[in-house]
Amino acid sequence: MAQIKIGYAKVAKQVDIKGLKTGVWELLQDVDGEARKAGAVQVSFQEVLQQLPSKVEASQLPDVSFAYCFISLLHLANERGLEIADDKDRLSDLRVTMPR
């Protein structure tokens, strides 16, 4: 049987999840505030991720992955009553609906 090498992290990543959740929440509120002025109530998760480097410390940024951001979004959805749905126009995006 051939040996299969699996690439995995040999050092655990240290990510400030509380800080990441705070940053994602602030970005959701900022984008949502602009969207509500335009009459929409949904926010693109991709737009939030693009702006995330402005809210996360530069030293933490290399360790922050999409998975950590998605987990933070799921926690926020549970805590704040957000609704997450797929974007039918773009399959690579999620729409986050904020409660009024």
N, C-alpha and C positions, 0 to 999 in steps of 0.2 A: 504494500500500500504506500502510495506517495505521500510525503509529508507536505502539509499545507501550512503556510505561514500566514498568520492573521495579524494585521497591524492593529495595535491597541496602545493606549496611553500607558506609559510606564510610570508616570508621575500623576498623582491626582490633581485635578484643577481646583483652584480656590476661587470661586465666584461668589460675590456678595449678592445673594438672591434677593434679599430685602431691598438693597439699593437698585437692583435691576427692576424689581416690581414697581418701585417708586418711579423710576425713569420711564417705564412703559406706561404707567398710569398718567403721568404728567403729559406725555406725548399724546395719549388718547384724548385727554381733556383739551389739549391745545388744538389738535386737528378737529376734534368734535366741535369746539367752539366756532371754528371757521366754517365748518360744514353746516352747523345750525343756522348761521347767518344766511347761508345760501339756500336753506330750506331742506337740506338732507340731514339724516340722522345716523347714517352709516359711515364707518371709517375703514379704510383699507389697511390691513395689517402690514402689507409691504411698505406702505408710506411711513408707517410708524417705525419699522425696522430701518428704513433708510435714514431716518433722523436720529436713531438711537445713539450714534457716536457723540452727539452733542450732550447727552445726558449721562453717559457712562465714563468713568475715569479712564484715561488713556492706558494706564497700566493694566486695567482689567479687560480692556477691549479684545485683546487676542484670545482670551479664554471664553468669551461670550459666544455661544453658538445659537443657531436657530432653535435647537431643542430647548435650551435654557429660556429663550424668549417665549417660546410656545408654552412651556410649563408655567412661566410667570403669567401669561395671558389666561391660562386655564384657572390659576389661583384667583386672579382678578375677576374673572367671570363668576366664580363661585362667591367671592366676597361682595362684589359690587352689583351683581345681577346683570352682567353683560350677556348679550346673545352673540354667538359665533355661528356663522353660516358660510357655505362655500360661495364663491363668486362665479355665477354661471357664465359670465362673459370671459373671465380669465381663470382657468383652472388652477393656476399657480398662486392664487391669492385667496384670502379670507376676508369676509366683511364682518366687522364688529359693530354691533348696535348698542348704543348707550341708552340706559333708561332715562326717561324724562324727569 
